């Protein structure tokens, strides 16, 4: 479930979900973005290819390697703090706490 959610998050850059899922997705996505930055900055082609294959295995098949590189280049100056969680009210149907998670664009 989180693999698919991470793929949607990377494509849309902002999703609405429950607070608990948003907190878990933040952990996973921050690690993913950190690894993507390290992968792009690898000097040897062999190491970069290996890292990109690992990252693409963590995502659904509809996410391409070019999108991973684009994200890594976008955050190349940062070391952490790639995402933000904004808390919203409760969902109407079951009163679950909702939140918006988004990629910070600075």
Secondary structure as GFF3:
##gff-version 3
##sequence-region A 1 106
A	DSSP	alpha_helix	2	12	.	.	.	ID=ss1
A	DSSP	beta_strand	14	18	.	.	.	ID=ss2
A	DSSP	alpha_helix	19	40	.	.	.	ID=ss3
A	DSSP	alpha_helix	45	57	.	.	.	ID=ss4
A	DSSP	alpha_helix	65	74	.	.	.	ID=ss5
A	DSSP	beta_strand	83	90	.	.	.	ID=ss6
A	DSSP	beta_strand	97	103	.	.	.	ID=ss7
###
